[in-house]
Amino acid sequence: MASNLCMVGNIEHLLVSYHKWLEEKTTWKQLKDWVEITTPYLDCHNDYIQIYLKQQGDSYILTDDSWTIDDLSQFSSLPDSAKWQRFLETTLNGFGVYKNNNAIYVETNQQNFALAKHNLIQAILAVNNFLITND
């Protein structure tokens, strides 16, 4: 039983370490009404994923500002295919995020901000991975 307690302590330490790393590697930059958030997560070009945050009253909008789908359109005809559109809709629905024109976005409140940010990044990564796996 004592070894299990040590393992739990190690896992807690690892999670704290990961949280600290994530906090240190995430940067914020004010852009008029929006805040640009640069995450430590990499897209299919090995560039850091950037998302944008805007407060509207008690709610927040997080978006990729159309970057993900616009970028894929430069390298592939996938965004024009019916198969890709079905994949995109299923993927975004699975993460609880939406698409307006080519912008992937989510609206949230302060209480659910962390989950909404996480889900938006997961959706962006999933869409990026679709291009890689279908080249």
C-alpha positions as CSV (number, residue, x, y, z in Angstrom):
1,M,0.0,0.0,0.0
2,A,2.9,2.4,0.8
3,S,4.2,2.1,-2.8
4,N,0.8,3.1,-4.2
5,L,0.9,6.2,-2.1
6,C,4.4,7.0,-3.4
7,M,3.1,6.5,-7.0
8,V,0.2,8.9,-6.3
9,G,2.6,11.5,-4.9
10,N,4.8,11.1,-8.0
11,I,1.8,11.5,-10.3
12,E,0.7,14.6,-8.5
13,H,4.2,16.0,-8.8
14,L,4.2,15.2,-12.5
15,L,0.9,17.0,-13.0
16,V,2.0,20.0,-11.1
17,S,5.2,20.0,-13.2
18,Y,3.1,19.8,-16.4
19,H,0.8,22.6,-15.3
20,K,3.8,24.8,-14.5
21,W,5.4,24.1,-17.9
22,L,2.1,24.8,-19.7
23,E,1.8,28.1,-17.9
24,E,5.4,29.1,-18.7
25,K,5.1,28.2,-22.4
26,T,1.7,29.9,-23.0
27,T,2.0,33.6,-23.9
28,W,-0.6,36.3,-24.2
29,K,-0.6,39.5,-26.3
30,Q,-3.2,42.2,-26.3
31,L,-4.5,43.1,-29.8
32,K,-7.1,45.8,-29.5
33,D,-10.3,44.0,-28.3
34,W,-8.7,40.6,-28.6
35,V,-6.0,38.7,-26.8
36,E,-3.7,36.5,-28.9
37,I,-2.8,33.3,-27.0
38,T,0.2,31.4,-28.2
39,T,0.1,27.8,-27.0
40,P,3.0,25.3,-26.7
41,Y,1.0,22.9,-29.0
42,L,2.3,22.5,-32.5
43,D,0.3,22.4,-35.8
44,C,1.1,20.3,-38.8
45,H,3.9,22.8,-39.8
46,N,5.5,22.6,-36.3
47,D,4.3,26.2,-35.6
48,Y,2.8,27.1,-32.3
49,I,-1.0,27.1,-32.3
50,Q,-2.4,30.5,-31.7
51,I,-6.0,31.3,-30.7
52,Y,-7.8,34.5,-29.9
53,L,-9.9,35.5,-26.9
54,K,-12.5,38.3,-26.6
55,Q,-14.7,39.1,-23.7
56,Q,-18.3,40.0,-24.4
57,G,-20.1,40.9,-21.2
58,D,-20.0,37.8,-19.0
59,S,-19.0,35.5,-21.8
60,Y,-15.8,34.8,-23.8
61,I,-15.2,33.9,-27.4
62,L,-12.2,31.8,-28.3
63,T,-11.4,31.3,-32.0
64,D,-8.6,30.3,-34.4
65,D,-9.6,33.3,-36.6
66,S,-10.0,31.0,-39.6
67,W,-6.4,30.0,-39.6
68,T,-6.8,26.2,-39.4
69,I,-9.2,25.8,-42.3
70,D,-7.7,28.6,-44.4
71,D,-4.2,27.0,-44.0
72,L,-5.5,23.6,-45.0
73,S,-7.1,25.1,-48.1
74,Q,-3.7,26.3,-49.3
75,F,-2.3,22.7,-49.3
76,S,-5.2,20.5,-50.1
77,S,-8.6,20.4,-51.9
78,L,-10.0,18.5,-48.9
79,P,-12.0,21.4,-47.4
80,D,-14.1,21.4,-50.6
81,S,-15.0,17.7,-50.4
82,A,-18.3,16.4,-48.9
83,K,-16.3,13.8,-47.0
84,W,-14.1,16.4,-45.4
85,Q,-17.1,18.6,-44.5
86,R,-18.8,15.6,-42.8
87,F,-15.5,14.9,-40.9
88,L,-15.2,18.5,-39.9
89,E,-18.8,18.7,-38.6
90,T,-18.4,15.5,-36.6
91,T,-15.1,16.6,-35.2
92,L,-16.2,20.0,-34.1
93,N,-19.5,18.6,-32.6
94,G,-17.4,16.1,-30.7
95,F,-15.4,18.9,-29.1
96,G,-18.4,21.2,-28.6
97,V,-17.0,23.9,-30.9
98,Y,-18.5,25.5,-34.0
99,K,-17.5,26.9,-37.4
100,N,-18.5,30.4,-38.7
101,N,-17.2,30.8,-42.3
102,N,-13.8,29.2,-41.7
103,A,-13.3,30.2,-38.1
104,I,-13.4,27.5,-35.5
105,Y,-14.7,29.0,-32.3
106,V,-16.4,28.4,-29.0
107,E,-18.3,30.7,-26.7
108,T,-17.9,30.1,-22.9
109,N,-18.1,31.7,-19.5
110,Q,-15.4,32.2,-16.9
111,Q,-16.3,29.0,-15.1
112,N,-15.9,26.8,-18.2
113,F,-13.1,28.7,-19.8
114,A,-10.4,26.1,-19.2
115,L,-12.4,23.2,-20.8
116,A,-13.5,25.4,-23.7
117,K,-9.9,26.4,-24.4
118,H,-8.8,22.8,-24.2
119,N,-11.6,21.6,-26.5
120,L,-10.8,24.3,-29.1
121,I,-7.2,23.3,-29.2
122,Q,-8.1,19.6,-29.4
123,A,-10.4,20.4,-32.3
124,I,-7.7,22.4,-34.1
125,L,-5.2,19.5,-33.7
126,A,-7.8,17.0,-34.9
127,V,-8.5,19.0,-38.1
128,N,-4.7,19.5,-38.7
129,N,-4.2,15.7,-38.3
130,F,-6.8,15.0,-40.9
131,L,-4.6,16.7,-43.5
132,I,-1.6,14.8,-42.5
133,T,-3.4,11.4,-42.6
134,N,-5.0,12.1,-46.0
135,D,-1.9,13.3,-48.0
